[in-house]
Amino acid sequence: MAVTAQQEISEGRRYGFGRNWGRFLAVLDEERIRRAEESLRHMLELDDYRSRTFLDVGSGSGLFSLAARRMGAVVRSFDYDPDSVACTRELKRRYFPGDADWTIESGSVLDGAFMGALGVHDIVYSWGVLHHTGAMWQGIDAAARRVKTGGLLFIALYNDQGIQSRIWRGIKRIYCSGLPGQALVCALLIPLLVVAGSLNDLRRLRNPLRRYMRPGFRGMSAFYNWFDWLGGYPFEVARPEAVIRYLRDRGFVLRNLATVGARLGNNQYVFMKS
């Protein structure tokens, strides 16, 4: 019998992203959606999404599927976590009830038969997902195969910080081990995240409260992102040059890149399939 996402979560082998996204939907508003749209326009360098197909690999909260649909794309969303699928369906119910141009389903990027049935698309989007599959490079390859010639692949992957990344992997494993592990990690690290973020904002003469109360640059929430970061397991990382080389060898050309330098976080890549 195939192992399900819920089994992996209950056994401490996977973080329950969808539960966290369900709480995020309570604070989702027009400004957050608008910022999500702006982030897509900025990285993809596209203004017109009408008649384009958009495959959301690991839709999570559903925010970026919603943003793409609002900009006119024909959207197909899927996620491995059933709670994330439910979140995406909830956003469709709120904003596009009964819409035939937004399809949502349950599936895994590591399932070859499932992925093969999806066809190819103008835009394949997978932000902060593939490094949580447990087989990141396989996931990158599977997503890349769904891009049509001339189409775009937009992915975001955790930056490889060497020993720091290995330490974070251990922390995330402890967090996912159960309630005692979650309590320990939250008690020790959330205060540090608050202090570090606030000091950074004060150095830049910004209001520290804005970090927690207002949408981030992608429309997300710093508060809910903390739990995704602390619990995000499985956890893999990659250096930009490794990702660029891997996809270059598969017929892709880098179109846009935004890195976090030597810091933790996601490097963002946009490739075109030649």
HELIX and SHEET records of a PDB file:
HELIX    1   1 ALA A    5  SER A   10  1                                   6    
HELIX    2   2 PHE A   17  PHE A   24  1                                   8    
HELIX    3   3 LEU A   25  VAL A   27  5                                   3    
HELIX    4   4 GLU A   30  LEU A   44  1                                  15    
HELIX    5   5 LEU A   63  ARG A   70  1                                   8    
HELIX    6   6 PRO A   82  TYR A   95  1                                  14    
HELIX    7   7 GLY A  112  GLY A  116  1                                   5    
HELIX    8   8 LEU A  130  HIS A  132  5                                   3    
HELIX    9   9 MET A  136  ALA A  144  1                                   9    
HELIX   10  10 ILE A  163  TYR A  175  1                                  13    
HELIX   11  11 LEU A  179  ARG A  203  1                                  25    
HELIX   12  12 PRO A  208  MET A  213  1                                   6    
HELIX   13  13 ALA A  222  GLY A  231  1                                  10    
HELIX   14  14 PRO A  240  ARG A  248  1                                   9    
SHEET    1   A 7 TRP A 102  SER A 106  0                                        
SHEET    2   A 7 VAL A  74  ASP A  79  1                                        
SHEET    3   A 7 THR A  53  VAL A  57  1                                        
SHEET    4   A 7 HIS A 121  TRP A 127  1                                        
SHEET    5   A 7 VAL A 147  TYR A 158  1                                        
SHEET    6   A 7 ASN A 266  LYS A 273 -1                                        
SHEET    7   A 7 PHE A 252  ALA A 258 -1                                        
END                                                                             
